[in-house]
Amino acid sequence: MACEARLTVQAIIKGCPEVFDGVKSLVNVGGGTGTALSLLVKAFPWIRGINFDLPHVVAVAPKSAIPEDKGKLIIVEAVLEEDKEVDKLGFLGLMLDMAMMAHTDKGKERTLKEWSYVLRQSGFTRFNVKPIRAMGDMEVTINEEVRAEIKTWNYVFGYAKIAAVKCAIELGIVDVIENYGSPMPLSELATALRCEPSRLHRIMRFMVHDGIFKQEPINQHTVGFSSTPLSRRLIKGGEKSMADFILLMSSPTCLAPWHSLSARVLETGNNISPFEVANGKDLWSYTEANPDFRELLHNSMGCKARLAVQATIEGYPEVFDGVESLVDVGGGNGTALSLFVKAFPWIRGINFDVPHIVAVAAKSDGIENVGGDMFMSIPNADAAFLMWVLHDWDDEECIKILKKCREAIPEDKGKVIIVEVVLEEDKEGDELGAARLMLDTAMMVITNKGRERTLKEWSYVLRQSGFTRFNVKPIRAVESVIEAYP
Ligand SMILES: C[S@@+](CC[C@H](N)C(=O)[O-])C[C@H]1O[C@@H](n2cnc3c(N)ncnc32)[C@H](O)[C@@H]1O
């Protein structure tokens, strides 16, 4: 609060000092430990200040600030402007509103209309609003300082986005709006989902601003919500759905480890992954012991597998030329392999994973499920396929797995097909670049020694595993296709 107060008070002192003209005493209602008031009294030394808050708060406040009231009420808060387009500072107000919903009993940020209501109901006859160079200032030129301010607020309330999206998935907001068939009014959405309308309105306002839903006129007086390509990706079971992946990464099991990231980075830190610190077991032991988590993990792997497989089929179908049998090493529930076999029906597939995973994998025509340990031995096939497997392990472990793959494929015409991220640190204008780096950070948090790799790092592990040549084909996905030959 003190950090935020310093920034805002500075903005008031610079942006509208006249607000204190004629004010000799000022009471700061809910003034906390008095940071704002002490800065104001320093800037306007004729003001006598009264810092007013709950007794246990003022008990620990420094004793310097001493204000009092005289005739006007000065409120420093966000003023939401719902219809203003492409307003980055305004969006921060909406994030703050999400935080109010999560952290307070009944708190909220308010629009001008809502401020007008509470002020008039409190007996104030007139009021005016002065934007300052803080969250309320919508007209400010975007320069580096402002960009820094926007980014900082995004770090402060960044979780509001994932929380709102999780809420949209869990409550089925995305499904109900998609199935409605025309713009859906808030009242009907609230009834259909049995939600409290004003809170639902606030969540929807936030998501409309973030581009998840569109707001469209129904008639002269009413607007309704419609789906977008983005909201369709949040529908469970949808063609390009990432819903399960979002639910996985926003689950307490996967969020808690992030608190140990700094400990992980320290030279003196131990070798236990943040996941294990938070959950008592490493990812794979935890997955084996918790069937619900296992199902969510494999459903979310299925989500992103569908996208990567589609991108491979569209972007590089030649990778399967001459491949009559394919072993998917660490193939999980078999989603990827079943899609490949459907697209290239001449391929005989072997879905290979640890026994407790293949035991619950779907049974498909043309696919044999085989349980085992990829560090020990891998079933023979023309080609070995690995997607999102090698990034779970360090170089030494990858080399062991790749050597086993090499043993499983024919020396003359065999190959290993890897679908993984290839980091390109300096590439400009790469829209998925940030996602790849985030995934690398996630590997540091969730796995023991996993990581995403640059081209040079891939070259190292492939050559050390005995592959003489390899090529990389970018596809329309976070991953690329790497083909490596003995
Ligand atoms: C991140 S998941 C990827 C699943 C799938 N390839 C995909 O992209 O959707 C990694 C897979 O490796 C499997 N795995 C882990 N250790 C293994 C081992 N020793 N032998 C075989 N599979 C293993 C896990 O069970 C899991 O299904």
Ligand as a Chemical Component Dictionary entry (heavy atoms), coordinates in Angstrom:
data_LIG
# 
_chem_comp.id                   LIG 
_chem_comp.type                 NON-POLYMER 
_chem_comp.pdbx_formal_charge   0 
_chem_comp.three_letter_code    LIG 
# 
loop_
_chem_comp_atom.comp_id 
_chem_comp_atom.atom_id 
_chem_comp_atom.alt_atom_id 
_chem_comp_atom.type_symbol 
_chem_comp_atom.charge 
_chem_comp_atom.model_Cartn_x 
_chem_comp_atom.model_Cartn_y 
_chem_comp_atom.model_Cartn_z 
_chem_comp_atom.pdbx_ordinal 
LIG C1  C1  C 0  5.013  -34.096 -20.670 1  
LIG S1  S1  S 1  4.348  -35.661 -20.978 2  
LIG C2  C2  C 0  4.181  -35.628 -22.726 3  
LIG C3  C3  C 0  3.117  -36.539 -23.242 4  
LIG C4  C4  C 0  2.944  -36.546 -24.760 5  
LIG N1  N1  N 0  4.155  -36.874 -25.461 6  
LIG C5  C5  C 0  2.424  -35.213 -25.253 7  
LIG O1  O1  O 0  3.204  -34.413 -25.783 8  
LIG O2  O2  O -1 1.240  -34.956 -25.081 9  
LIG C6  C6  C 0  5.762  -36.701 -20.738 10 
LIG C7  C7  C 0  5.447  -38.182 -20.766 11 
LIG O3  O3  O 0  6.646  -38.918 -20.495 12 
LIG C8  C8  C 0  6.276  -40.083 -19.778 13 
LIG N2  N2  N 0  7.424  -40.674 -19.070 14 
LIG C9  C9  C 0  8.070  -40.201 -17.983 15 
LIG N3  N3  N 0  9.049  -41.033 -17.615 16 
LIG C10 C10 C 0  9.021  -42.083 -18.489 17 
LIG C11 C11 C 0  9.789  -43.264 -18.625 18 
LIG N4  N4  N 0  10.787 -43.525 -17.793 19 
LIG N5  N5  N 0  9.498  -44.117 -19.643 20 
LIG C12 C12 C 0  8.468  -43.843 -20.494 21 
LIG N6  N6  N 0  7.716  -42.714 -20.414 22 
LIG C13 C13 C 0  7.983  -41.845 -19.427 23 
LIG C14 C14 C 0  5.227  -39.544 -18.815 24 
LIG O4  O4  O 0  4.439  -40.576 -18.256 25 
LIG C15 C15 C 0  4.447  -38.608 -19.713 26 
LIG O5  O5  O 0  3.356  -39.238 -20.325 27 
# 
loop_
_chem_comp_bond.comp_id 
_chem_comp_bond.atom_id_1 
_chem_comp_bond.atom_id_2 
_chem_comp_bond.value_order 
_chem_comp_bond.pdbx_ordinal 
LIG C1  S1  SING 1  
LIG S1  C2  SING 2  
LIG S1  C6  SING 3  
LIG C2  C3  SING 4  
LIG C3  C4  SING 5  
LIG C4  N1  SING 6  
LIG C4  C5  SING 7  
LIG C5  O1  DOUB 8  
LIG C5  O2  SING 9  
LIG C6  C7  SING 10 
LIG C7  O3  SING 11 
LIG C7  C15 SING 12 
LIG O3  C8  SING 13 
LIG C8  N2  SING 14 
LIG C8  C14 SING 15 
LIG N2  C9  SING 16 
LIG N2  C13 SING 17 
LIG C9  N3  DOUB 18 
LIG N3  C10 SING 19 
LIG C10 C11 SING 20 
LIG C10 C13 DOUB 21 
LIG C11 N4  SING 22 
LIG C11 N5  DOUB 23 
LIG N5  C12 SING 24 
LIG C12 N6  DOUB 25 
LIG N6  C13 SING 26 
LIG C14 O4  SING 27 
LIG C14 C15 SING 28 
LIG C15 O5  SING 29 
# 
